[in-house]
Amino acid sequence: GDSVTQMEGPVTLSEEAFLTINCTYTATGYPSLFWYVQYPGEGLQLLLKATKADDKGSNKGFEATYRKETTSFHLEKGSVQVSDSAVYFCALSDPPQGGSEKLVFGKGTKLTVNP
Amino acid sequence: AAGVIQSPRHLIKEKRETATLKCYPIPRHDTVYWYQQGPGQDPQFLISFYEKMQSDKGSIPDRFSAQQFSDYHSELNMSSLELGDSALYFCASSSTGTSGSDTQYFGPGTRLTVL
């Protein structure tokens, strides 16, 4: 079945450091890929998405490129801030013909940014 | 912009009791998804509805049932609660068109504690 593997955390960085969180996937079809962020005590917020190969999703300084050849969707940010501290989930949606588009999530990576 | 509303936000129940969680999707969204997130875990898909019909089913126990009503809100009913049901329950909504569902937007979640 479909699955998502993402970098185990926790990740601790200093403010303005470069961030990479690795994410690879296994899917039978042509999935859409997402990064969701969960701040402490809150729900899941969509950070960015890409729906086809070579698409780049970007938002709030974060970027991720859909790489079909390496089945990857790594999250990057050039300069993190304390306010970026959260848990980041990579997810995919790979519906069968006419099926629902449920999300399959990775285990999540907790990021802590220190001032 | 209107978001997904879930109620209650927090719920405490005893073992073997029942619980009802409610979800009000974003206006004009016709698809609702339910996910369960255990402590420190990734969200797991439970069940989804499109136009008031069940569209997919995941790892939902037989003790749980759900439905979507004519106003598109959804309820998750949980009976014979067990300690292991303690989790954060998310509802997400999306708009399903001819090319499939749009992005899922998540509510803030209901935190269920079973004592």
Boltz contact constraints between the chains, C-beta under 6 A:
constraints:
  - contact:
      token1: [A, 43]
      token2: [B, 106]
      max_distance: 6.0
  - contact:
      token1: [A, 43]
      token2: [B, 107]
      max_distance: 6.0
  - contact:
      token1: [A, 43]
      token2: [B, 108]
      max_distance: 6.0
  - contact:
      token1: [A, 43]
      token2: [B, 109]
      max_distance: 6.0
  - contact:
      token1: [A, 44]
      token2: [B, 106]
      max_distance: 6.0
  - contact:
      token1: [A, 46]
      token2: [B, 103]
      max_distance: 6.0
  - contact:
      token1: [A, 100]
      token2: [B, 48]
      max_distance: 6.0
  - contact:
      token1: [A, 100]
      token2: [B, 55]
      max_distance: 6.0
  - contact:
      token1: [A, 100]
      token2: [B, 56]
      max_distance: 6.0
  - contact:
      token1: [A, 101]
      token2: [B, 101]
      max_distance: 6.0
  - contact:
      token1: [A, 102]
      token2: [B, 45]
      max_distance: 6.0
  - contact:
      token1: [A, 102]
      token2: [B, 56]
      max_distance: 6.0
  - contact:
      token1: [A, 105]
      token2: [B, 42]
      max_distance: 6.0
  - contact:
      token1: [A, 105]
      token2: [B, 43]
      max_distance: 6.0
  - contact:
      token1: [A, 107]
      token2: [B, 42]
      max_distance: 6.0
  - contact:
      token1: [A, 108]
      token2: [B, 42]
      max_distance: 6.0
